[in-house]
Amino acid sequence: MKINYDIAELKKYFDTAATFSSSERGVTRLFCSKEHKQIIPVIDSWMQEAGLETHLDALGNVVGRKQGKKTSKTLIIGSHQDSVIEGGKYDGILGVLLPLYVLKKMNDAGVELDYSVELIAFGDEEGIRFPETLLGSKALNGDVSLDALTKATDKDGISIYDALKSIGANPDEIEKCKRNKEDVLGFFEAHIEQGPVLEQKELPVGVVTAITGIQRCAVNIQGKANHAGTTPMDMRQDALVAGAEIIRFADKLFKSTEDLVGVVGELNVSPNAVNVIPDHVDMTIEIRSPHSHLRMEAMEKIAEFFKSVEQEYSVKISYSKNYEMEGPFCDKKMQNQLFDAIKEENEVPFSLFSGAGHDGLAMINLTPISMLFLRCKDGLSHHFEEEIDYDDAMVAARVMQNFLQKFDYS
C-alpha cells in the first residue's frame, strides 16, 4: 500500500523530543534524569496514537505493542532514548521516532501485520550516568540483576535502583522484562550511521552486516629521563619518540586493512617537562573490527613491531589486553529482506559494518538482529551539530514500511 509520508510531520517528533534536554546546546538526556522522566509520557502518548498498547517497564523502557493478526510472536523494533552530553537530535532516538511514525501512518491507513510488533524506547544504552551500558536491552534477555541495580551508583552515590524509582519505574519487577526466545522473531534497529561512508557513496540508507568487536590494549614504554640539552641525540632513550613510531606504524596498519579501524586514543608522558627527555609513556591502542581474526592479527603485528622499536631506541615495551568484546553479525535473512525493501524504492542496496556499539550487542543474546543505517551530515555524531537530511528519512520510512509489510516471520 502506498502511504504518503510528510517531512513536517516527522520533524515535529524530533524537534519536540530535543526539548527534553538539560543543556541548551545539543541534547543532554541521561538515563533516569529529570529529562528522561519528562519524555516518558510524551513517547507513551505518541505510541498510543500509533495504535500501540503501552507500559513503562522496570528498566525505564517505554514499550508499545501491537498484536498480530496471525501470531503473537514478535518482531522487536527500537533504540535508545538517552543521549551523550551535548549530543545530537538523532543518535538513538531516530530508531524510536522513525518507526513510531511509520507505525502510526500504517495504523492510520488501516494496515495490519500478521505478526506482533513491539516498539521499545530503551532507557539506557550510552552508559553516561552509571558505570553500565545497554541496560535497557540487556534486561530483555535477563542480563540485569536486581543486585547490580542496587550496587551500581552514579558520581553522587545514587543507585540505579533508586534512580529508576525516581522516574516512576519499578525495578523490583526486573524479571518481567525478560523475554522468551521462542516468542521473539528478531530485532530491528534504525540508526544514523555515525560515520561518513553513506555520504561518500551518495546513498541515503545502508544495511548493516555486523556490529564491530572491540579490543583494547594498554602499552607502557620505559625509556630514561635525562637532560634535554646535554644528552647527545644518538645516546637518548626517548620513550615519546619510541611511542611516536608505534603510533605511526599502527595508523598505517589500520588504514591498509579492510574492515578494521583503530586509534591510539590516550597518551600520557612522564615527566612531561619542557627540558627533560621523556622517561616513560603510557598509551592505549583500540582496534575495532567485526572479525576477531583481523583484530588479533593487527595486534600481533603491532607487538612484533615493538621489538624493533625497543632495539632502535633502547627502551623497554610491555603491553596487556585490558578489554575485549566480540561483535555480532546481523542476520543474513533479514539483511536480504532489507535489500529487497531498498530495491523497491529504486535505491541502490549497499551494506556496511558498524564501527560503533548499539543495542544489538545485547539483543543478539535473545534473537537475530538487523540494522538499517541512515546517512548523517559529515558523518558527525555524539555532537550538537549532528544532522540528517529529511529526504533521506522519507526514503528510510518507505524502506521500513516495505520491510515490515513483507517481513518473513516463518
C-alpha positions as CSV (number, residue, x, y, z in Angstrom):
1,M,0.0,0.0,0.0
2,K,1.2,3.5,-0.9
3,I,1.5,5.7,2.1
4,N,2.4,9.4,1.9
5,Y,5.0,10.4,4.5
6,D,5.4,14.0,5.3
7,I,8.7,15.7,6.4
8,A,7.0,18.3,8.6
9,E,5.1,15.6,10.5
10,L,8.2,13.6,11.2
11,K,10.4,16.6,12.0
12,K,7.9,17.7,14.7
13,Y,8.6,14.5,16.6
14,F,12.4,15.2,16.6
15,D,12.0,18.8,17.4
16,T,9.8,18.1,20.4
17,A,12.0,15.3,21.7
18,A,15.0,17.6,21.5
19,T,13.4,20.0,24.0
20,F,13.8,17.4,26.8
21,S,17.4,18.3,27.4
22,S,19.4,19.6,30.3
23,S,21.8,21.5,28.0
24,E,20.9,24.4,25.8
25,R,23.4,23.2,23.2
26,G,22.6,19.9,21.6
27,V,20.7,17.2,23.6
28,T,21.7,16.0,27.0
29,R,19.2,13.4,28.2
30,L,20.7,11.0,30.6
31,F,19.2,7.7,31.9
32,C,16.9,8.3,34.8
33,S,17.3,12.1,34.7
34,K,14.6,14.7,35.0
35,E,14.5,14.9,31.2
36,H,14.1,11.1,30.9
37,K,11.2,11.3,33.3
38,Q,9.6,14.1,31.4
39,I,9.9,12.5,28.0
40,I,8.4,9.1,29.1
41,P,4.7,10.2,29.0
42,V,5.3,12.0,25.7
43,I,6.7,8.9,24.0
44,D,4.0,6.9,25.6
45,S,1.2,9.1,24.2
46,W,2.8,9.1,20.7
47,M,2.9,5.3,20.8
48,Q,-0.8,5.2,21.8
49,E,-1.6,7.5,18.9
50,A,0.1,4.9,16.7
51,G,-2.3,2.2,17.9
52,L,0.1,0.6,20.4
53,E,-0.6,-0.7,23.9
54,T,2.0,0.8,26.2
55,H,3.7,0.4,29.5
56,L,6.9,1.5,31.3
57,D,8.9,-1.5,32.3
58,A,11.3,-2.0,35.3
59,L,14.3,-0.5,33.5
60,G,12.6,2.7,32.3
61,N,12.0,1.4,28.8
62,V,8.8,2.7,27.2
63,V,7.2,-0.3,25.4
64,G,4.5,-0.2,22.8
65,R,2.9,-3.4,21.5
66,K,0.5,-4.3,18.7
67,Q,-0.8,-7.8,18.4
68,G,-0.5,-9.5,15.1
69,K,-3.4,-10.9,13.1
70,K,-2.0,-14.4,12.9
71,T,0.6,-14.9,15.6
72,S,1.7,-13.4,18.9
73,K,5.4,-14.0,18.0
74,T,7.0,-10.6,18.0
75,L,9.4,-8.5,16.0
76,I,11.1,-6.1,18.4
77,I,11.9,-2.7,17.0
78,G,13.7,0.0,18.9
79,S,16.7,2.0,20.0
80,H,17.7,4.2,22.9
81,Q,16.2,7.5,24.1
82,D,19.2,8.5,26.2
83,S,22.0,10.7,24.8
84,V,25.6,11.6,25.4
85,I,26.3,15.1,26.9
86,E,25.6,17.8,24.4
87,G,24.8,15.1,21.8
88,G,22.6,15.4,18.7
89,K,18.9,15.1,18.0
90,Y,19.1,11.8,16.2
91,D,21.5,9.3,17.8
92,G,19.4,6.6,19.3
93,I,16.1,8.5,19.2
94,L,15.9,8.1,15.4
95,G,15.4,4.4,16.0
96,V,12.4,5.2,18.2
97,L,10.7,8.0,16.4
98,L,11.1,7.0,12.8
99,P,9.5,3.5,13.3
100,L,6.9,5.2,15.5
101,Y,6.0,7.5,12.7
102,V,5.9,4.6,10.2
103,L,3.7,2.5,12.5
104,K,1.3,5.5,13.0
105,K,1.0,6.1,9.3
106,M,0.3,2.3,8.7
107,N,-2.2,2.3,11.6
108,D,-4.0,5.4,10.2
109,A,-4.1,3.7,6.8
110,G,-5.6,0.5,8.3
111,V,-2.6,-1.6,7.6
112,E,-2.3,-4.6,9.9
113,L,0.6,-7.1,10.2
114,D,0.2,-10.8,10.6
115,Y,2.9,-10.9,13.3
116,S,3.1,-8.9,16.5
117,V,5.3,-5.8,16.9
118,E,6.9,-4.2,20.0
119,L,8.4,-0.8,19.7
120,I,10.8,0.0,22.6
121,A,12.5,3.2,23.6
122,F,15.3,1.8,25.7
123,G,16.1,3.9,28.8
124,D,19.8,3.4,28.8
125,E,22.3,2.5,26.1
126,E,25.0,5.1,26.4
127,G,26.1,4.4,29.9
128,I,26.9,8.0,30.7
129,R,25.4,8.4,34.2
130,F,26.1,5.0,35.6
131,P,29.1,2.6,35.0
132,E,26.9,0.3,33.0
133,T,25.9,0.3,29.3
134,L,23.0,-1.2,27.3
135,L,20.9,-1.7,30.5
136,G,17.6,-1.3,28.6
137,S,18.3,-4.0,26.0
138,K,20.2,-6.3,28.4
139,A,17.1,-6.5,30.6
140,L,15.2,-8.2,27.8
141,N,17.5,-11.2,27.9
142,G,17.8,-11.4,31.6
143,D,21.3,-9.9,31.8
144,V,20.5,-7.3,34.5
145,S,20.1,-8.4,38.1
146,L,18.4,-6.6,41.0
147,D,21.7,-6.8,42.9
148,A,23.5,-4.9,40.2
149,L,20.9,-2.2,40.2
150,T,21.3,-1.6,43.9
151,K,25.1,-1.7,43.9
152,A,25.9,0.5,40.8
153,T,25.9,4.2,41.6
154,D,26.4,7.5,39.9
155,K,29.0,10.1,40.9
156,D,26.6,11.4,43.6
157,G,26.2,7.9,45.1
158,I,22.6,7.4,43.8
159,S,22.0,3.8,42.8
160,I,20.4,2.7,39.6
161,Y,17.6,1.2,41.7
162,D,16.8,4.5,43.4
163,A,17.1,6.4,40.2
164,L,14.6,4.1,38.5
165,K,12.2,4.7,41.3
166,S,12.5,8.4,40.8
167,I,11.2,8.2,37.2
168,G,8.3,6.0,38.1
169,A,9.7,2.6,37.2
170,N,9.6,-0.4,39.5
171,P,13.0,-2.1,39.4
172,D,11.7,-4.8,41.7
173,E,9.9,-6.2,38.7
174,I,13.1,-6.6,36.7
175,E,12.3,-10.3,35.9
176,K,9.2,-9.2,34.0
177,C,11.5,-7.5,31.4
178,K,12.9,-10.8,30.3
179,R,11.5,-12.2,27.0
180,N,11.3,-15.9,25.9
181,K,13.4,-16.6,22.9
182,E,10.7,-18.7,21.4
183,D,8.3,-15.7,21.3
184,V,10.7,-13.3,19.5
185,L,11.1,-13.2,15.8
186,G,14.0,-10.8,15.7
187,F,15.3,-7.3,16.5
188,F,15.3,-4.4,14.0
189,E,17.0,-1.0,14.7
190,A,17.2,2.1,12.6
191,H,20.1,4.4,13.4
192,I,22.1,7.2,11.9
193,E,25.4,5.8,10.5
194,Q,27.6,7.9,12.8
195,G,30.2,7.8,10.1
196,P,30.9,9.2,6.6
197,V,30.6,6.1,4.3
198,L,27.0,6.6,3.1
199,E,27.6,10.3,2.5
200,Q,30.7,9.4,0.5
201,K,28.8,6.8,-1.5
202,E,25.9,9.3,-2.0
203,L,23.4,6.9,-0.6
204,P,20.5,7.6,1.8
205,V,20.5,4.3,3.6
206,G,22.6,1.2,4.1
207,V,22.2,-2.3,5.5
208,V,24.4,-3.2,8.4
209,T,26.3,-6.5,8.2
210,A,27.8,-6.6,11.7
211,I,28.4,-4.5,14.8
212,T,32.1,-4.1,15.5
213,G,34.0,-6.1,18.0
214,I,36.5,-4.1,20.1
215,Q,39.9,-4.9,21.6
216,R,41.8,-2.5,23.8
217,C,45.4,-2.8,24.9
218,A,47.5,-0.8,27.4
219,V,51.0,-0.1,26.3
220,N,53.9,1.0,28.6
221,I,57.2,2.3,27.1
222,Q,60.0,2.7,29.6
223,G,62.9,4.9,28.5
224,K,65.3,7.0,30.6
225,A,64.9,10.6,31.6
226,N,67.9,12.9,31.1
227,H,68.8,16.5,30.4
228,A,67.4,17.6,27.1
229,G,70.3,19.9,26.5
230,T,73.3,17.9,27.4
231,T,72.4,14.4,26.1
232,P,73.5,13.7,22.5
233,M,70.7,12.7,20.2
234,D,72.3,9.3,19.5
235,M,72.5,8.5,23.2
236,R,68.9,9.1,24.2
237,Q,66.4,6.6,25.4
238,D,63.4,8.7,24.5
239,A,60.1,7.0,25.3
240,L,58.0,9.5,23.5
241,V,59.9,9.2,20.2
242,A,59.5,5.4,20.5
243,G,55.8,5.9,21.1
244,A,55.5,8.1,18.0
245,E,57.0,5.3,15.9
246,I,54.4,2.9,17.3
247,I,51.5,5.4,16.6
248,R,52.8,5.9,13.0
249,F,53.1,2.1,12.4
250,A,49.6,1.4,13.9
251,D,48.0,4.1,11.9
252,K,49.4,2.8,8.6
253,L,48.3,-0.7,9.5
254,F,44.8,0.4,10.3
255,K,44.5,2.3,7.1
256,S,45.7,-0.6,5.0
257,T,43.4,-3.3,6.5
258,E,39.9,-3.6,5.2
259,D,37.1,-3.9,7.7
260,L,39.3,-2.7,10.5
261,V,39.8,0.6,12.2
262,G,41.9,1.6,15.2
263,V,43.2,4.5,17.3
264,V,45.8,5.4,19.8
265,G,43.4,7.4,22.0
266,E,45.3,8.0,25.2
267,L,48.9,9.2,25.6
268,N,50.4,10.0,29.0
269,V,54.0,11.3,29.0
270,S,56.2,11.5,32.1
271,P,57.7,13.6,33.4
272,N,56.1,15.8,30.8
273,A,58.6,18.6,31.2
274,V,59.9,21.0,28.5
275,N,63.6,20.3,29.1
276,V,63.6,16.6,30.1
277,I,63.8,13.6,27.8
278,P,60.6,11.6,28.3
279,D,61.2,8.8,30.8
280,H,58.1,6.7,30.1
281,V,54.9,6.8,28.1
282,D,51.6,5.0,28.7
283,M,49.3,4.7,25.7
284,T,46.2,2.8,24.7
285,I,45.5,1.1,21.4
286,E,41.9,0.3,20.4
287,I,41.2,-1.9,17.5
288,R,37.7,-2.4,16.0
289,S,36.5,-5.0,13.5
290,P,33.6,-7.4,13.3
291,H,36.2,-10.1,12.5
292,S,38.1,-11.3,15.6
293,H,41.0,-12.7,13.5
294,L,41.6,-9.2,12.0
295,R,41.8,-7.7,15.4
296,M,44.1,-10.4,16.7
297,E,46.4,-10.2,13.6
298,A,46.6,-6.5,13.8
299,M,47.7,-6.6,17.5
300,E,50.2,-9.3,16.7
301,K,51.8,-7.2,14.0
302,I,52.0,-4.2,16.4
303,A,53.5,-6.4,19.1
304,E,56.1,-7.7,16.7
305,F,56.9,-4.1,15.8
306,F,57.6,-3.4,19.4
307,K,60.8,-5.5,19.2
308,S,62.4,-3.3,16.5
309,V,61.4,-0.1,18.4
310,E,63.0,-1.5,21.6
311,Q,66.2,-2.2,19.7
312,E,66.3,1.1,17.8
313,Y,65.5,3.4,20.8
314,S,66.9,1.4,23.7
315,V,63.6,1.3,25.5
316,K,61.5,-1.5,27.1
317,I,57.9,-2.0,26.0
318,S,55.2,-4.0,27.8
319,Y,51.6,-4.4,26.9
320,S,48.4,-6.1,28.1
321,K,44.9,-6.6,26.7
322,N,42.5,-4.9,29.1
323,Y,39.2,-5.1,27.2
324,E,37.7,-7.3,24.5
325,M,34.1,-7.6,23.2
326,E,33.1,-9.7,20.3
327,G,30.8,-8.1,17.7
328,P,27.7,-9.8,16.5
329,F,26.9,-10.4,12.8
330,C,23.5,-9.3,11.6
331,D,21.0,-11.9,10.4
332,K,21.5,-12.7,6.7
333,K,17.9,-13.4,6.1
334,M,16.8,-10.0,7.5
335,Q,19.7,-8.3,5.6
336,N,18.3,-9.7,2.3
337,Q,14.8,-8.6,3.2
338,L,16.1,-5.1,3.8
339,F,18.0,-5.2,0.5
340,D,14.7,-6.1,-1.2
341,A,12.9,-3.2,0.6
342,I,15.5,-0.8,-0.6
343,K,15.3,-2.0,-4.2
344,E,11.5,-1.4,-4.1
345,E,12.3,2.3,-3.7
346,N,14.7,2.2,-6.7
347,E,17.6,2.9,-4.4
348,V,21.0,1.1,-4.5
349,P,21.3,-1.6,-1.9
350,F,24.5,-1.2,0.0
351,S,26.0,-2.9,3.0
352,L,28.5,-1.8,5.6
353,F,29.6,-2.7,9.1
354,S,29.0,-0.6,12.2
355,G,32.1,0.8,13.9
356,A,30.0,1.9,16.9
357,G,28.3,-0.2,19.5
358,H,24.5,-0.5,19.5
359,D,21.6,-2.2,21.4
360,G,22.1,-5.2,19.1
361,L,25.2,-6.1,21.2
362,A,22.8,-7.1,23.9
363,M,19.9,-8.2,21.8
364,I,21.9,-10.8,19.9
365,N,21.8,-12.9,23.1
366,L,18.0,-13.0,22.7
367,T,17.3,-13.1,19.0
368,P,18.7,-12.5,15.5
369,I,19.4,-8.8,14.9
370,S,19.2,-6.4,11.9
371,M,20.0,-2.7,11.4
372,L,19.3,0.0,8.8
373,F,21.7,3.0,8.7
374,L,20.6,6.5,7.7
375,R,23.1,8.9,6.2
376,C,24.2,11.7,8.5
377,K,25.8,15.0,7.5
378,D,29.7,14.9,7.5
379,G,29.5,11.6,9.4
380,L,29.1,13.6,12.6
381,S,27.6,12.1,15.7
382,H,27.9,12.5,19.5
383,H,28.0,16.2,18.7
384,F,25.5,19.0,19.0
385,E,25.7,19.7,15.2
386,E,24.6,16.1,14.3
387,E,22.2,16.3,11.3
388,I,20.3,14.3,8.8
389,D,18.6,15.1,5.5
390,Y,14.9,14.6,6.0
391,D,14.6,13.4,2.4
392,D,16.8,10.5,3.4
393,A,14.4,9.9,6.4
394,M,11.5,9.7,3.9
395,V,13.4,7.0,2.0
396,A,14.1,5.2,5.2
397,A,10.4,5.4,6.2
398,R,9.3,3.8,3.0
399,V,12.1,1.2,3.2
400,M,10.9,0.4,6.7
401,Q,7.3,0.1,5.6
402,N,8.3,-2.3,2.8
403,F,10.4,-4.4,5.3
404,L,7.6,-4.6,7.9
405,Q,4.9,-5.5,5.4
406,K,6.9,-8.2,3.7
407,F,8.8,-9.4,6.8
408,D,9.1,-13.2,6.6
409,Y,8.2,-14.4,10.1
410,S,8.0,-18.1,9.2
